[in-house]
Amino acid sequence: MKKEWLKAGIAFIVGNFKSSGINGRLMGLLRLILAAIFIYAAVRKIGNPLAFGDEIRMYGVLDYGPLLYLTAIVLPWLELICGLSLLTGIYSPGSLLVLTVLNAVFLIAVVKRTAEIMSAGMLFLQVYFDCGCGFGATYAWKKLLENAALFLMAGGLFFCLMRGGSPSLLKKT
């Protein structure tokens, strides 16, 4: 019984990435990359919302309180749901819109945090911190490039879908 479910699930996922033409395959690959990144990041944060809450707090946007910890609990689950949506093809446009907005917010937050660290006299290329994304500490310039790439991927896929992109990405449920 378990093998049948697994085979059916794999067939469903693979079927969602079958598209005609190079553009459809490229869009499917980008969708798979986004799904993998956000599923991995979400799983890393879901198990420890208090630590994630502390990482969110370092950005100075939210202070201790219910809103901070509610955000620390909900955000990873939102990332997981969006990642699974992209993986399965169910509600992909909505997930891409949410991920585009989230990446814009993440990008702004990392720029703000980097500027704060630089105001203490550190050079841009030397700024190194844990952004709280679930992937560990890294250089700010690298994280800014990664977030910009994720923003462009999610936004670009969303734009393509809204302009009549690959039918497999617009699968209706």
C-alpha positions in Angstrom: 0.0 0.0 0.0 2.8 2.5 0.9 4.7 1.7 -2.3 1.6 2.4 -4.4 1.1 5.8 -2.7 4.8 6.6 -3.2 4.7 5.7 -6.9 1.5 7.7 -7.4 3.0 10.7 -5.6 6.2 10.5 -7.7 4.2 10.1 -10.9 2.1 13.2 -9.9 5.1 15.3 -9.3 7.0 14.2 -12.4 3.8 14.8 -14.5 3.7 18.4 -13.3 7.1 19.1 -14.7 6.5 17.6 -18.1 6.1 20.5 -20.5 6.5 21.1 -24.1 9.5 23.1 -25.2 12.6 24.5 -23.5 10.7 27.3 -21.8 8.3 24.9 -20.0 11.2 22.8 -18.9 13.1 25.8 -17.7 10.1 27.0 -15.7 9.7 23.6 -14.2 13.3 23.5 -13.2 13.1 26.9 -11.6 9.9 25.9 -9.8 11.7 22.7 -8.5 14.7 24.8 -7.3 12.4 27.3 -5.4 10.4 24.4 -3.9 13.5 22.6 -2.7 15.0 25.8 -1.1 11.9 26.8 0.7 11.0 23.3 1.9 14.5 22.9 3.3 14.6 26.3 4.9 11.1 25.7 6.5 12.0 22.3 7.9 15.1 23.8 9.5 13.1 26.5 11.3 9.8 24.7 12.2 11.4 22.7 15.0 12.7 25.7 16.9 10.4 28.7 16.7 12.0 30.4 19.8 15.4 30.5 18.2 13.8 31.7 14.9 12.0 34.3 16.8 15.2 35.6 18.3 16.7 35.7 14.8 13.7 37.7 13.5 14.1 40.1 16.5 17.7 41.0 15.5 16.3 42.8 12.5 14.6 45.3 14.8 11.2 45.0 13.1 9.4 43.2 15.8 10.1 43.3 19.6 9.5 40.6 22.1 5.8 39.7 22.3 3.0 37.6 20.8 3.4 39.0 17.2 7.1 38.1 17.1 6.5 34.5 18.2 3.4 34.2 16.0 5.5 35.2 13.1 8.3 32.7 14.1 5.7 29.9 14.1 3.7 30.9 11.0 6.4 31.9 8.6 8.2 28.6 8.3 4.9 26.8 7.8 4.0 29.3 5.1 7.3 28.6 3.4 6.7 24.9 3.6 3.2 25.1 2.1 4.4 27.3 -0.7 7.3 24.9 -1.4 5.0 21.9 -1.5 2.6 23.8 -3.7 5.3 24.5 -6.2 6.5 20.9 -6.0 3.0 19.5 -6.7 1.8 22.2 -9.0 -1.3 22.9 -6.9 -2.0 26.6 -6.5 1.4 27.5 -8.0 0.5 31.1 -8.9 -0.6 32.0 -5.4 2.5 30.4 -3.9 4.7 32.3 -6.4 3.0 35.5 -5.4 3.5 34.8 -1.7 7.2 33.9 -2.2 7.8 37.0 -4.4 6.5 39.2 -1.6 8.3 37.3 1.1 11.6 37.5 -0.8 11.1 41.3 -1.2 10.6 41.6 2.5 13.7 39.3 3.2 15.8 41.4 0.8 14.8 44.6 2.5 15.5 43.1 5.9 19.0 41.9 5.0 19.8 45.3 3.4 18.7 47.0 6.7 20.7 44.7 8.9 23.7 45.0 6.6 23.5 48.8 6.8 23.3 48.7 10.6 26.4 46.5 10.8 28.2 48.8 8.4 27.3 51.8 10.4 29.5 50.4 13.2 32.5 50.7 10.8 32.6 47.4 9.0 33.2 47.2 5.3 30.4 45.8 3.1 32.5 42.8 1.9 33.3 41.9 5.6 29.7 41.9 6.9 29.0 38.3 8.1 26.0 37.2 10.1 23.3 34.6 10.4 20.2 36.0 8.6 17.9 33.5 10.2 16.9 31.8 6.9 17.9 28.3 8.0 21.1 28.0 6.0 23.5 29.4 8.7 25.8 32.4 8.8 27.1 33.9 5.6 28.5 37.1 4.1 25.9 39.8 3.6 26.8 40.3 -0.1 26.2 36.6 -0.7 22.9 36.6 1.0 21.8 39.7 -0.9 22.7 38.0 -4.2 20.8 34.9 -3.1 17.7 36.8 -2.0 17.7 38.9 -5.2 18.0 35.7 -7.3 15.1 34.0 -5.4 13.0 37.2 -5.7 13.7 37.3 -9.5 13.0 33.6 -9.9 9.7 33.7 -8.0 8.6 37.0 -9.5 9.7 36.0 -13.0 7.8 32.7 -12.8 4.7 34.5 -11.4 4.9 37.0 -14.3 5.2 34.2 -16.9 2.2 32.4 -15.4 0.1 35.5 -15.5 1.2 36.2 -19.1 0.1 32.7 -20.2 3.2 30.6 -19.3 3.4 26.8 -19.3 0.1 25.0 -18.9 1.6 22.5 -16.4 2.3 25.3 -14.1 -1.3 26.5 -14.2 -2.7 23.2 -13.3 -6.1 23.6 -11.8 -7.3 21.6 -8.7 
